[in-house]
Amino acid sequence: MKKQSVFLALIILLNLVSVGFTSLASAAQQPNILLIMSDDHSTRGLSIYGSYRNTTPNMDRLAHQGMRLTQCFAVNSICGPSRAAIITGKYGHKNGFRRNLLRFDGSQTTFPKLLQKAGYQTALVGKWHLSRNDAENPPTGFDYWNILPGQGDYYDPDMFDMGERKSHKGYATTIITEMGLEFLKKRDPDKPFLLMVHHKAPHSPWGYTAKHESMYDGKTMPEPPTLWDDYATRSEATRTAQRSPMASLTASMQNDEWATGRLEDGGTTDPVKLKSLTYQKFLKDYMRTVASVDDSVGALTDYIDSQGLKENTIVIYTSDQGFFLGEHGWHNKRFFYEDAIRMPFIVRYPPEIKAGTMSNAMALNIDIAETLLDFAGLSIPNEMQGRSLRPIFQGEQPDDWRTSMFYRYYQGTGVPIHYGVRTERYKLIRFHETDEWELYDLHKDALEVNNVYSQASYSSVVRQLKSEMKRLVKELEVGDSDLEEFVPNLPGTD
Ligand code: CA
């Protein structure tokens, strides 16, 4: 009996060890995911991307420990549609969220839902922005969520805590960071987690904290080379946007409460002076809010590292799209121009990503869902339209990696509806309502100031790009009526 008991005890012990190994193995296969996303952060506002106007030490440190993507683009450069594309892995014509202020169909497949089903603890804190009223259209796929209503407030914001509206004292970026840390502290350590920390900053109206108030005192922000762009070769559709507060710095000045009467020379009517002063105030306030997001990245990664989670946690810092920081005389995003579509994208995951690396592979916001499912070892639904970035992160770009992308902006508020195609070298844009085209040769004209669409030497390039756009429209099953009209008669494709 005694021998049998020892034998039985051994069997139990072996089983326990084996269960222990299994759970360790599955934990190793299913890394934790911390996805920090800000709102409207241009790559020109991170020192690791070469900013000449600010520094972001914590974001830079994360990039030095992992990889930075230089060509990561939003397929529709505006808040809600980019967020919908990120969680569904699909374009707006497939996930239904083509414009801001629509109601996101929360019954569809998203990567947080699939991770939740696979045993992840899932949490979302901060800005959601996928409905008119977040209380009536709550996020799905999260065990815990605490979100700002709509755009939310920078100071003393209200938030929906699992549907219950609560008031908070303090600054939004700090509050959202603390909520993220709180989730990490209270989570079940035996399960992998997905934590999405979505900041309001640096979205307008650029409210900052006392800590960052004096950081630009006595300093002048350098102006970008295209601040005084004269739009000489551009379409009428683009020039029209100069009168819209959705694009023009000075028009925003006249319409936005953020700036009214707060310029150093608030009474000036001189358009040149007004634009310069608006630029200075806008850039300084914007960068002050970026500094708070950088602090947040530092606090969250410090916590991950202090808990011994560095090796088994994928940490991503990104933004829903880019932003014009005075380039072309603009603020805001929306356009299919470089500064608006390019997202900062930094990822750290020591077991698979070599520290201090960079990739120029063309990545899209619709790739994020498939990438995270791939890392979690889950199968990727056929309906998703991106591609896993995991080989890119590992430094191995597949031979058949994409060389072009389709872009489509539907909103139309201030910036006209348009779509187009970008390759590594060229960008072709069509403004639908005015039937105008623009073509930029990014190798010769990285700042996109010279539209060469009508130049004879580019006629074969135009034909090739139209043909490529037609191919992408078909592959992505765009099928919207205006494109259906356009595609069969695509000029120059024969
Ligand atoms: Ca945004």
Residues whose N, C-alpha, C, O or C-beta is under 5 A from the ligand:
A	BS01	CA	D39 D40 I78 C79 D320 Q321
